[in-house]
Amino acid sequence: MKFCTNCKRTVRPTKKPWSWLEFFVFLGIFYPIYRISLPTDRCVICGGKTLISRKKAVSEGLLEA
């Protein structure tokens, strides 16, 4: 049970059922925009954009060979 701050009552939360048609329409419209807007080179752990080559990292002393 949760408390709703709008109606000031304790309610049982429910989710609206998700239809497959809505899912595929959403995916077909927004996923291409999402992929185009993101740069291709990102860190898989933190999502950072400041990536350099391994060779440059070794030459700057950030990584051991």
Summary of the structure (lengths in Angstrom):
residues: 65
radius of gyration: 22.6
end to end distance: 56.1
largest distance: 62.8
contacts: 89
relative contact order: 0.08
helix: 37%
strand: 9%
